[in-house]
Amino acid sequence: MTTTADRTRPVNESGLYGFRGLEIVRGENARVFDAEGRCYLDATSMYGAALLGHAHPALVAAVQSQAARLISCFGSYANDCRSELYERLARHLEPLDRFFLCNSGTEAVEAALKLARRFTGRAGVVALSGAFHGRTFGALSATFRSKHREAFQPLLEGFLHVRPGDLQGLERHLRTGEVGLFLAEIVQGEGGVNPIDGAFLRKARSLCERHGVLFGVDEVQTGPARTGCWFAYQQHGLEPDLVCLAKGLGGGVPIGAVAFSSRHGALETGQHGSTFGGNPLACAAACAVLDTLETEGLVEQTRRHGERLLHLLEGRLSSSSGVRSIRGRGLMLGIELAQSSVPVQRRLQERGFLTLGAGPRVLRLLPPLTTPWEALEELGLAIVEEVAG
């Protein structure tokens, strides 16, 4: 028998993506529509990229205007739109004052690995158990789960992992003098929507300073504004040496960035680069995203809506035998179930709600920051019905 998935999966597609049996053809704010006209609430933001939802007027206008003016301009030439983005990032990420622009989160992490080696002269990297930093070889070496790693061994040497909270283990690695970078997600996304304890992160920062190691944060999924503040590290009073950005920064237009400080020294021409990195189209999109977060008050709204949704879920599910934990920050929430989250994801999709997994048992929610409260409440109540019955 021919299924919908059999009919709609592209014949020439790579096979690398788990197919969900839908062909999405249009989006409007937090809703997307399939080829048959059915509407879905997108609680994935397409893995966090559609920060402002779909077809946000400010983002559409910025991209249309820039596409008609100049799309491509590599970094050897200055560009007004790129300079504008530098200024905006510097304002929000102060005291970091230098930026390398690229095209994705894994590219941002790769650049951070190279910068750390260049600035410290050390090849070693320490990341956290549960981390996900990307799928290219350097970023994959910093990623923890064997599911992502095992088919591509051997990976790069010098990458180590410590359990979140294990300060003794961290210091044992740092004091060898071989480590140049400690890299952490403030909230682990793929690792199960696990917020990392702020006290641990602050102590880890102190250890890095003591041992001459750069302290890097991966904000690819958490920034900007996803957790209810501009960047998740700011909630803990941290001052990182490196910050990796991507996903929501472009509102769905591919862009990545690494922020660092000029105090670490100068980079030489040609030590790294990107043909498409910092192209005017992507920079225009990112500027529109940052402007809209400010003008529409979305940072504070995300904090409020996240707290309300978390309260709703905790109030209805905390006593359910099928729920182990409910956690997250802002509109980045995870519900850890007693069993696989896949059946729940499928039932929610049948009801018109698109959600994500984060590991085998966690149902992950990453709705657009522009989602009205009424839609978030509708989502929360549907989850309660599917999880608790």
Order of alpha helices (4+ residues) and beta strands (2+ residues): alpha-beta-beta-beta-alpha-alpha-alpha-beta-alpha-beta-alpha-alpha-beta-alpha-beta-beta-beta-alpha-beta-beta-beta-alpha-alpha-beta-beta-alpha-beta-beta-beta-alpha
